[in-house]
Amino acid sequence: MEFIRGEEREQIIFLPESIDEYVGDNSPVRVVDAYINSLDIENLHFNRSEPKNTGRPPYDPKDILKLYVYGYMNRIRSSRRLEAEGKRNLEVIWLLRKLIPDHKTIANFRRDNGAPLKNVFRDFVKLCMKLELYGKELAAIDGSKFKAVNSKRRNFTADKLKDRLDNIDRKIEEYLKELEETDQAEDAVEKEKSGEEIGRIVKELQERKELYQGYAEELKETGETQKSLTDGDSRLMQTNGKKDVCYNVQTAVDAKHKLIVEYEVTNNTSDLNQLTPMSMKAQEILETENIGVVADAGYNSATDIAAAVQKGIDPHIAGTDFDMCIPVTEGGEAEITSHSNGRCIYVKDRNIAICPMGKALYPGS
């Protein structure tokens, strides 16, 4: 008995298969195609949504958007890899009808349409709401650190700049002393470095010092704590037990089907004070006045929790000790401290205290 054999590659097909047969009827790529075809690209404010009468015809933004969404679904982020998929991936060949945009076109589309891409996400959320895929009762909020292009070497904090400047001052002093010794020596050739070479090194150090001083003055004027030279908005953050230059992406996820409700790219080095703004955005998008949210101990800020409660949000924060909170008495206005790592906050207009767990404590309770 022989093995199963494929067809000969040189075999001529007189009746070629249609591209539509490349993809199964239940393939998710058909959903991508149908959904994006239904979008009003112009109202979503995509660039080149209407072709001009002159010049080279551009790609339809819907086609590039389909490729971008397909890459997101299949964890393909590189524009060069997306270009390669257009030549070998049958689903992409079907999706783009044999179009093969080059990597620069794909990269420019992603760069020039940041806001419209977020508009597409929000439009998709509204579609999911119509299909009742969101429970609108409970959401989970968390932050994820996404590594930036910026290296740690090209990121500067005030302390790092101070260390660099102190080190440069020390080196300049050492080289000036060596230069003086060289000048006093009878034979400069015997020294490791000539006076001319030492002078050049000192000049380079002084230029670098002026550059770092400029960075330090910029931080002082702007009130920023860090400066990144490549990705200006990225910051040095703690992630996976080490420090790296990242972005902090905040995400709110609905509990019913684990669908993302909203996301926000920030450069906050921690999750503190992000609970209320993300919860309010989830409230607005889900069109609900009250919602419960759960978050980890990184969001344990009593003032943030109190602000969330006042907005109709029911927060549940891990890592806090509800039993150690002291209830407020009638008429009391002082801030109440707890024995946990959080604080109780007194809300005067409602005469209640908010414990670090987000629970309301009433007078006499």
C-alpha positions, -999 to 999 in steps of 0.1 A, spaced: 0 0 0 14 34 -10 14 67 10 -11 94 3 4 115 -25 -1 152 -33 -7 165 -68 23 172 -91 33 209 -88 36 211 -126 0 199 -131 -19 225 -152 -54 232 -138 -78 242 -166 -106 252 -142 -88 271 -114 -102 271 -79 -118 304 -68 -102 324 -40 -134 320 -19 -127 283 -16 -95 291 3 -114 299 35 -140 278 53 -175 291 59 -170 293 96 -136 310 96 -132 340 119 -116 359 89 -151 361 73 -164 379 104 -135 404 101 -143 410 64 -181 414 71 -176 437 100 -151 461 84 -171 462 52 -200 476 73 -180 504 88 -184 541 77 -146 548 73 -152 585 66 -171 591 98 -144 572 117 -120 598 104 -95 575 86 -70 592 63 -76 589 26 -112 576 31 -121 592 -2 -97 588 -32 -86 619 -51 -91 625 -88 -54 629 -95 -23 610 -85 -16 574 -79 -47 555 -65 -42 547 -27 -52 514 -10 -87 514 4 -84 520 42 -108 491 48 -83 467 32 -54 478 53 -76 478 84 -86 442 77 -49 433 75 -42 451 108 -71 435 126 -61 401 113 -26 406 126 -40 416 160 -61 384 161 -31 363 152 -4 382 173 14 395 142 25 430 150 54 436 126 46 454 94 72 433 75 56 401 88 21 413 77 35 420 43 49 385 42 16 370 52 0 386 22 22 364 -1 18 331 17 -12 331 40 -44 319 22 -66 337 47 -49 370 41 -49 363 3 -87 358 6 -92 388 29 -73 413 7 -83 397 -26 -46 391 -35 -35 426 -26 0 428 -11 6 462 6 43 468 14 55 471 49 59 509 47 23 513 37 11 492 66 34 510 91 23 544 79 -14 534 81 -9 524 118 11 556 125 -14 580 108 -46 565 121 -42 561 159 -74 579 168 -95 563 141 -83 528 151 -96 535 187 -129 547 171 -131 513 154 -126 496 188 -154 516 204 -177 509 174 -171 472 180 -179 476 217 -213 492 207 -219 463 184 -212 438 212 -236 458 234 -264 455 209 -257 417 209 -260 418 247 -225 404 252 -217 427 281 -231 420 315 -226 457 326 -225 446 363 -189 438 371 -156 448 354 -120 439 362 -93 466 358 -56 459 355 -25 475 341 0 458 317 36 470 310 44 471 273 81 475 265 89 506 246 115 510 218 134 533 241 164 516 259 173 522 295 205 538 283 185 565 266 162 572 296 171 597 322 158 605 357 169 634 379 190 611 400 206 595 370 215 629 356 229 640 389 251 608 390 262 614 354 271 650 361 290 642 392 309 615 374 318 639 345 330 665 370 352 639 386 367 628 353 373 663 341 391 671 373 413 639 369 421 647 333 429 684 341 453 671 368 469 647 343 472 675 317 490 697 342 514 668 350 520 663 313 528 699 308 553 698 337 569 666 324 602 670 306 592 644 280 555 642 273 560 611 252 566 591 283 530 598 294 501 575 285 482 603 268 495 635 251 483 669 261 464 673 229 446 640 234 437 649 270 424 683 259 401 666 233 387 642 260 381 671 284 362 690 256 340 660 249 332 656 286 323 693 289 300 690 259 283 659 274 280 678 307 262 707 290 238 682 273 230 665 306 225 699 323 200 708 296 181 676 303 181 683 340 168 719 334 141 705 311 129 681 338 128 709 363 109 733 340 83 707 329 78 690 363 84 656 347 104 629 365 119 612 335 131 620 300 132 593 272 151 602 240 135 577 216 99 572 228 93 606 245 62 594 264 77 561 277 89 558 313 112 535 334 89 511 353 91 481 375 80 450 355 85 413 362 110 419 390 132 443 369 131 478 356 125 486 319 113 515 298 76 508 292 41 521 287 14 512 313 -17 501 294 -48 502 316 -76 478 306 -112 473 318 -128 439 310 -164 430 315 -171 399 335 -198 382 314 -177 371 284 -143 386 293 -146 412 266 -125 444 268 -147 475 275 -120 502 274 -82 507 274 -59 536 278 -22 538 272 -5 558 300 30 565 312 22 563 349 48 541 366 22 525 388 -15 517 389 -23 541 417 -51 566 410 -61 548 378 -92 531 393 -117 559 391 -109 572 356 -109 537 341 -141 528 360 -158 560 348 -149 553 312 -163 518 315 -195 533 330 -198 558 301 -193 532 274 -215 506 289 -242 533 296 -247 523 332 -248 545 364 -236 518 388 -210 491 382 -188 469 404 -150 468 397 -123 445 410 -86 453 410 -54 441 426 -35 457 454 -17 481 431 -49 502 430 -51 505 468 -54 543 472 -80 554 497 -86 587 480 -91 570 446 -115 545 461 -135 572 478 -137 591 445 -149 559 428 -177 553 454 -189 589 449 -193 582 412 -216 552 418 -188 526 415 -186 497 439 -148 489 441 -133 457 455 -95 460 459 -73 430 468 -48 432 496 -67 454 520 -80 445 555 -117 454 559 -120 442 595 -93 466 608 -112 497 597 -127 519 624 -163 532 618 -170 569 620 -192 583 647 -220 608 641 -207 642 633 -171 631 631 -150 648 604 -114 637 611 -96 613 588 -98 578 602 -67 556 599 -67 518 597 -41 493 608 -38 480 572 -17 495 544 -46 517 534 -67 545 550 -103 552 557 -116 584 541 -145 603 556 -171 616 531 -186 646 549 -216 653 527 -228 617 531 -215 612 567 -199 579 559 -163 565 559 -149 546 529 -126 518 540 -96 506 518 -118 478 506 -142 503 491 -170 495 516 -191 523 532 -191 525 570 -221 542 585 -223 560 619 -227 535 648 -219 505 626 
